[in-house]
Amino acid sequence: MRTRLRRALGLAVLLLGTPALAQVQAALQDKDVLAAGTPPAVAVPAPAPMSAPLRLGLEAGAGLVGGAAVGFFSEWAFSGLLGTSNNSTQTQHFTSLFGAPLGVAVGAPLAVTLTGYTIGEDGSFLVSWLSSMAGLAVGGGVYLTATSLSNSSAAKGTYALALLLPVVGAVMGYEFSARAAAEPPPPGPTVVPTFFFSPNGGGGALAGRF
């Protein structure tokens, strides 16, 4: 008796559950039903590009700070190693003049490159460093030329160019390399075979863009 009752209950559950199972399967295959339970996609706006004045200001400020820090260390190191009385007068004079500018020409491109990387730029440290060294060469050349022609305070004041132009060169070199990296590559040459026909015959040629 109990066995028959269990069989009857199982059959009833099976008969009642089959339509519900079919409805569930149909709902799982219905795109509208599935979309109703999906949260709407939230569009995240892309961050606005940093303005050029702000970007240049950050890079220049970092170049000044980094150049000053490494320049101070370089002046101290050069003075301790080469600025002693055991070295020649020319060596001591060179150390006192270009110990700090050489440090600036190394510290400025380092700081500029790190700052550019932090704000999402893709410039080249090598180009920045080479431009910084070029600025040092120009500033140092102006100072040596001015002091060889005159011993005035204005001529000696051109020493500031040997400290500032490496920073300017570091920023300019990094910016030029970053802008060059951001530009799309130029299209390559395209060659297309061309055929033509006329009542008197036909021919072919190659048409291209170079």
N, C-alpha and C positions, 0 to 999 in steps of 0.2 A: 504493500500500500504506500509506504513512504517512498519507495523507489519510483513508483508511477507518478507520485506527486512531484518529486524532484524533476523527473523528465518533463512533466507538463510545465513546471515553472521555467525550466531552461528553454523549452521550446517557445514559451510566451516571451521571455526576455529576448531571445534571438529574433523572433518575428517583430517585436517592437523596436529593437535596436537597429535592425537593418536599414529602415528608412532614415533614421537619424544619422547613421554612418554615411549613407549615400549623400545626405545633405552637407555633411562636413567635408567630404571629398569634393563636392561640387564647389563649395565655398573656397576651398584651398586653390582651386583652379581658376577662380574668377578674379581677374585683375582689379576690378573695381572694389571688390571686398578686401583684397590684400592692400590696395592703396589707401583704403579708409583707415586702416590701423597703422599706417606708416606716418611718423611725424614729418611735417613739411621741411624740406631742405632749407637751411639757412645759408644764404650767400654771404661769405665773409669778404668784405671789400679789401682789395690789395692796398698795402701801405703806400701812401703818397710819397713820391721821390723827394729827397731832401733838396731844398733850394740850393742853388750854386753859391750864393754869398755865405750861407750857414756852413756848407760843406768846406768851402775854402777857409773860412774862419777857424773851424775846428782843426783842419790840417795845419794851417799856419801857426795856430797857438800850440799845437802839439810839437811842431817843428822847433819853435822857439824854446819850449821847455826842455825837450829832449836834447836839442843842440847845446843849450846852456849847461845841462847836467853833464853830458859827456865832454863838453869843452872844458869845464872846470876840472874834471878828472884828468883830462889829457894834459892840461897845463901843469897840474900838480905832478903827474907822472913824468912828463918830459923834463920838468925842472929838477926832479930828483935823480933822473938817470943821466941827462945830458947837460944840465945847467950847472955842473960843478966846476970847480977851478981846475980839475984835471983835464978838462976838454979845452979845445981852442976857443978863442974869442968869437970866431965866426959861428961855431956850433952853439955857443951860449946865446949869441944874438938871434940866431934862427929859432932857438927854443923859446926865447922870450916873446918873439913876434908871432910865430905860427903854431905854437903848442895848442892854444885854445881854438883857432880857426880849423885846424885839422880835426879836432874833436867834434866841432860843430858840424863839419862836413860828413861825419859818420853818424852822429846822434840824430841830426835832423831827418835824414831819409828813413832811419829806423822808426822814429816816432810817427812820421807822416804815413808810412806804410801800415803800421799797426792801427793807426786811427782810421785810415781808409778801409782796412779790412773789417774793422768793427762796425762801420756804418754801411757796409755792403758794397764797397767799391772793389774794383779788380785791377788796380794799377800794378806796376812792376817796381820792385825795390831796386833792381839793377839800374833801370832808367832813372829813377829818382836819385840814386847815389851818384851816377855819372853826371847828372845835371847839377847836383850839389857840388861836386868837385870842379865842374866848369865854373860855377859861381865863385868858388874859392879862388880859382886861377884868375878870374877877372878882377875880383876885389883885391887880392894880393898884388896883382900887377899894377892896378891903379895906385895902391898905397906906396909900393916901391918906387914907381915913377914919380909920384908927387913929392915924396920925401927926398928923392935924389935931386930934384929941381929946386926945392925950397925947404927950409927948416921951420916954417911958420906953423902956427897951431892949426890952421886950416888944412895944411898938407898932412899933418899928423892925424887930423880928424878923419881922414879917409880910411883909417884903420877900421872904422865901423863897417865899411863895405866888406871887408874880409870876414866879418862876423855875420852880417845880415844876408849877403848874396848867396851863401850856401843854403840858407833856409828857403830863400826865394826859388833857387834852382831845384831844391828837393820837392817843393810843392808843384812847381810847373812841370817837372819831369813826371811826377806821379799822375798828375791830372791828364797830361797828354797821353800817357800810356793807358790810363783808365778809359778815356774817351775812344782811343783806337780799339781797345778790346770790346767796347760796347757796340761799335758799328758792325752791321752785318757784312759778311765777306762779299766782295764784288762778284757778279755772275761770271762764270767761265765762258769760254768761247763755245758757240753753238754753230754746227755745220749741218745743213739740210740739203740733200740731193734734190735738184729741180729738173723737171723734164718739160719740154714744150713741143707742140706739134703745129704744123702749118700745112697748107696745100702743097708746098714745095718740099716738104720733108719734116724733119724734127731734129731734136738734139737734147742734150742734157748739160747740166752745169751744177756747181756746188755754190749754194748761198749760205753765208754764215755771218755771225756777229762776233766781233773780236774786241 
